[in-house]
Amino acid sequence: MSAEAISENRAKSDFWQGVRLSMPVVVAAAPFGLLFGALAVDNGFSVLEALLMSAMVFGGASQMVGIELFGQHVAPWLIVLSIFAVNFRHVLYSAGIGRRIAHWPPVQQAVGYFLLTDPQFAVAERKAEAGETVGFAWYMGLGLPVYVFWVTESAVGAVFGRLIPDTHALGIDFLLPIYFLGLVMGFRKRPLW
C-alpha cells in the first residue's frame, strides 16, 4: 500500500471519528434548529430567509437573539451589536483554536473558523490537550454534520414550525444546556478550573 493510500485511509478514518463525536451535538441542537426556524417565520422571515440566516450566520444563540430583535422592529445597528455581543466568545475560541490549526493551509483555517462552535472548540481542545493533532479531516467530520443538520433543521422548523408544541412543556429546551454542562465539566481537571 502506498503512502498516499495510507494517508487517504487515515483521513477517512479521522473524518468518521469526527462524525461519531458530532452526533451528540446534532441530537442536542435539533430542537433549537427547529425552534429557530419556527420563530423566524413567526417574526416575518420566509422559509428561504430562515434557511439563509442559518447557513450564513451559523450561530444558534445569536440567531435567536437576532430573530427576536427583528420581530420587535429594533434599529438594525442594535441588532448587529447584540449579535456581536452574543458571539464575542467566538473571538476567544478562535484565538485558542488558532494555535491548534496553525499547520493547516489558510483556506482550510478559514473553513475551520466558520464551523467553530462551542462544542467544536471543546472537543478539539480536549483532543489537543491529549497530545493529539487536530487534523482537518477529523475537524470537518466533527463540524460538517452539525452545520448540515442545523441548516436542515432550521428549514424544517420554518416549514412545519407551527406544529411544534410548547418546548418548555416537553422539556426538550433543556437538552442543549445539559450538553454544554457536560462539555464544561470535561475541563474540570484543568489548572485554574
N, C-alpha and C positions, 0 to 999 in steps of 0.2 A: 504494500500500500504506500502510495507516495505521500510526501509531507503535505502536499496541498489537500489530498483527500482526508488525511488525518485532521488537518486544521478545519476543513469543512464539516467533518463529523463532530468535532469538538464544538464548533459554533452552533450546530443544530442541537446538540445535547444541552449546551448552555441556554439556548433560546427556550427550549421546552422546560428546562428547570425554572427559568424566569416565569413562564406561563403558569406553571403549577403554583408558584408563590403568589401570583397575582389573583388567583381565584377567590380567596377570602375578601379581597378588596372589591372585586367585581360584585360579589354577593352582597356585601355590606353597603355598597354605594347604590345598588339597584333601586331601592325605594326613593332615594334622593334624586336620582336621574329622572324617574317617573314623576316625582313631585315637582321638580323644576319645570319639566315640560308642561304639566298641568297649570302651574302658576303662571308660566309665560303666556299661555293662551288666555288665561283669566285676566291678565294685565294688558291685553290688547295685541300681543305678538301673534303672527301667523305661525303655522307649524314650521314653515321653512325658516323663518326668523329665529325661532327657538332652536332649531337644529343648527343653524349657522352660529348662533351665540355659543352653543356648547362646543362646536367644532373649533371656533377661533379663540374663545376665552379659556375653555377647559379648566375652570376653577369653580367647583361647586359652591363654596361659601360665597365667593364674590359674585357669582351668577345669581344666587338667591338674594343677596343684598341689592344688586343692580336691578333685578326684576321687580322687587318690592318698591324701590325708589322710582322706577319708570312708571309704575302703576299709580304713584301719588303725584305725578307730574312735577317732580323736583327739578331744579335747574341742572342742565347737563354737566356743568363743571363740578357740581356737588356729587353727582353720581360717579363721575370719573375719580374724584378724590376719595370717595367712600370705598370704591372697588380697589383703588391703590392701597388704602389703609388696611383693608382686609387681607390683601395679598402681599403685604410688605414682608411677611415671614419668608416668602419665596426668595427674596433678595438674600436673606441669611442662608437659606438652604442652598442657593446657587453658589455662594461663597464657600460653603462647606463641601459641597459635592464637586466643585471645580477642581480640587486637588486630586480627587479620585478618578476623574475622567480626563485629566490633562493630556494623557497619552493618545487620546482619540483625535482624528482629524477635525478641523474646525466645523465642517458641515455636520458631522456626527455629534459634536458637542452641542451645536445649536438645536438639533432634534432632541438630544437628551435634556436640555434645559426646558424645552417646550413641554415635554412629557413629565417634568418633575412635579410630583405631588407629595403630600405629607407621607403617605406610606412608601412611596418610591424612595424618598430620601432616607427614611428609617431603615428599610431593608437593605439598601445599597450601603449605608453607613455601617450597619451590622456586618455585612459581608467584608467590607474593607477592614474593619477592626479585627476580624478573624484572620487577617493576613492574606485574604484572597483578593485577586484583581477584579475590579469591576469592569467587565468586558462589555462591548457594545451589544453583542448578540444577546447576552443574558439580560442586560438593561432593557433592550427592546422587548424581549419576552415578558418582562415584568411590567412594562409600561403600555405597550400597544393594546393588549386586551382591555385594560382599564379604560383607555381612551375610546376604543371602538365601542365597547359596551355603554360607556357614559353617553356618547353621542346618540347611539341607537335607543337607549332608554329614555333620553330626553325627547326624541322624536315620538316614541310610543306614548309617553306621558302627554305630549302635546295633542296627539290624535285621540287618545282614549282617556284623557285626564279626568273628565267629568264622571267617569265610572269608578275612580279611586275613592274608597271610603276614607273616613277620618283616620289619618295615620296615628294620631295620638291615642285614639281608642284601641287601635290594633297593637300599639306598642312598637311598630316597625321603625318609627322615627328614632329609636334608641340604638339600632344596630351599629350605625357608624360611630357614635361616641364610644360604644363598647370596644369596637375595633381599635380606635385611636388610643384608648386607655391601655389596651394590650401592647400597642407599639411603644408607648411611653414607658410602661413597666419593663419592657425589654432593655431599657437603658439604665435601670436602677443600679447595676453593678459598676457603672462608670464612675470615675473620680468626680467629685463635686456634684453628685446626683442631687 
